[in-house]
Amino acid sequence: MTRSKGFADLRPIERSVLSEKVAKVITDGLLQGRFQPGDRLVENELAEMLGVSRSPIREALTELSNSGLVARQPGKGAAIRKWTVKDLEDLFAIRKLLEGEVALLVFDHRGEADFGLLEEIVGDMEAAAGARDYSRMIELDIGFHRALWRRAGNRLLEQVLEGLSLQFRLFLTLNWKFHGGLDKVADNHRRLLTALREGPRGNVHRAMDEHVVVENMVDAMRAHAAEREVVLEAGF
């Protein structure tokens, strides 16, 4: 059947827009500390608080479950997922593998014009460290790596990493002592940038491996758990 040209003017239905907004409220709440890992997400309560029906709440929770932020169990409903050390190790093993390939692609297609934005971000990191601005530093860290993903020139690889970016951001947020402290973040990224610009190629993958050091994040995760009495366990 031939479709009418009018289909080109169609817009997403309002319910989908609402579910996206609900998902953003929950995600922002986790990033900003209003929600904690393990907090239960009750559909009726969320619907009442946000002034929407249960349908967009349910859609939002499904979306967040698919992205790994929410855990759902039959008969138990949904809750903010509790991340374990094993979760962290698995995530960063994948990140090291994928971003190692990104680093090689960026190096192989390097040109001085490619590094201007990255240099600017590192400079902004130094300013954020001086201001003790953890929130800004997290945004800059994610921004630096997103810039690398784009420069790699592999759209599928970029999409896969983008799909994991929210979990990267959450780990940086929940473990604010990442990379050994704010004062070291800019230097860590500058060393990686130097390897990408100058090589040799054999050093590039090694530089990314050293940059994505899961041990630092595990130590930070344990310290954060001790400070906030967050139990590192699987499930609910």
N, C-alpha and C positions, 0 to 999 in steps of 0.2 A: 504494500500500500504506500502510495506517495504521501509524504508528510507535507503539510502546509508550511509555507515560509514563515507563518506566524510562530512556529516553534522557536525560532531564533530569538524572539522577544521574551520568552518565558524566563521567570526568575525563581530561585529556590523558594519553596513554601516556607511560611513563617515558622512552622514547627521545627524545621531543620535549623533555622537561625537561632531559635531559642535553645536548642540542644547544644549548639556551639557556645552560646553565652554561658550556659550552665557549666559546661566543661571548663571554660576559662575561669569562672568563679572558683571552682574546686581547685584547679591547678594553681591559680594565683594564691589561694588560701594556703596551700601546701608550701609554695615558695616563700611566702611571707610569714610563715609560722603560725597561722591561725589554725591550721590542721596539722596533726602529727601522725606519723606512721602508726597504724593500728586503729585510728579513729574510725568509728562506724559511720556509714553514709546511709541514712534511712530515707527512703523515697518520700514518704509522707511528710517528714520533717523538712526536707529540702524543698519540696513543693510549696509548703506553707510559708517558709522563710523567704523564698524567692518569688512567690506570687504567681506560680505557673502550675500547670497540670502535671500529673505524674509521668505522662508520656515523654516530654523532652528530658525529664530527669533520668528516665530509664535509658533513653538513647545516649545521653551524655555518659552515663556510667558504663554502658557497653563500649563506647568509644575509648574511655579512659582505661577500661580493662584491656582492650586490644593494644593500647600503647604501653601497658605495663605499670600504670600508676595506681590502678585499683585492683584489688583481689576480690574475686567473687567465689562463693562456695554455696552449693545447693542447700537450702534451708537456713543459711546463715546470713544471707544478704551480701552487701558490699562493704568494704572497708578500705581506707588508705593502706596501700601495701607496705609491709615491713620488709625493708631490704636487709639482706644478710651479707656477711663477708663473702660468701660464695657467689651471691648475685653480683657483687662489686667486681670480684675477680673475673667472672664470666664476661661481664660487660666490657671491662677494660682489655680483656684478651681479644675480643672482637674489635674493639676500637684500635688497639695496637696493630692488628692485622690489616684493617681497612685503611687506617691513616698512614701506615707504612707505604702502602701502594700509592696513596695520595701524594706523599712526599716525593716519591720517585717520579711520578707524572709531572709534578710541579717543577722539579729539577730539570727534567728532560725538555720542558718547554719554557724554561726560564728566560727572562729578559728583564733588564733593569726596571722597566716600567711596571712590571708585575709586583714589585716589592714596595712601592710607595705607600699604599694603604696599610700594608702590614707594619711598616716602620712607624706610621702614624699611630696605629693601635698600640704598639709597644710603648711609644712615648706617652700615650694616654694611660697605660698601665702604671707607669712610673708616677704620674700625677695622682692616680687613684690610690696607690700605695701610700703616698705622702699624706693624702687626706683620710686615710684609713677607711676608705669607702668600699666595703666588701661587695655590696650590691652592684656597684659600677664595675668592679673588677670581674665579677662573674659574667656580666654582659660582654665585657671586652674579651675575655677568654673565649667564650662561645663565638663571638664575632671574628676573632682571629682565625679560628679553625674553619668557620664557614667560608671565610675568604679563601682559604687554602682549598677547600672542597670545590669551590667554583673554578679556581684556576687549574685544577687537575684536568678539566675538560671531559670528564666521564659522568654523564648525567645520571646514569643508573647508580653509580657509586655515590654520587652526591645525594641522591634520593634516599638511599639506604642509611647513610650517615645522618641525614636530616631526620629520618624516622626515629633515630636513637638520641637525637639532640636534647629532647626534653628530659630523658633519664640522665644524660650527662649533666645538664643544668641542675637537676635535683640533687645529684650527689655533691656537686660543688656547693650548693646552697646548704644542704643538711650537714656538710662537713666543711665548715668555713675555714679550717686550718689547711686547706688544700695547698699542695706544692710547698709545704713547709712554712707557709706564712706569706702575707702580702708582699713583703720586701723582696722575695725571691721570684715572684711570678714573672715580672718583666724580664729579668735576666734569663730565666728558663726559656722564654719565648724568643729572646734575642739570640741565644745560642742556636736554637732551631733555625731561625731565620738566616743566620750566618752560614750554616751548613747547606741550606737550600740555595743560597746565592753562590757560594764558593766551592761546594763539593769537597773532595771528589765524590763521585756517585756512591762509592762504597760507604762513605760516612753518613750519607743522607738517611738511609733506613735506620742506622744505628742511632742517629740523633733523635729520630722520632721515637724509637724504643726507649731511649733514656728520658725523653720528654713525658711520655705516658707511663709513669712509674706507679704501678698499682699499690706498691708497698706503702708509699706515702699516704695514699687515700685510705688504705686499710687502717693505718695508725690513726689517721684523723677520724675515721668512722668510730673506732673504739673509744677514742678520747671524747668524741661528741656524745656517744652513748652513755659513757660514765657520767658526764656532766649533766645530761638531761634525764638519766635513768631510763633510757630507751633500751629495751631488751632486744638483742640481736637474735631473732629466731624466725623460722619460716612460718608462712601462713598468717593466721590471725593471732 
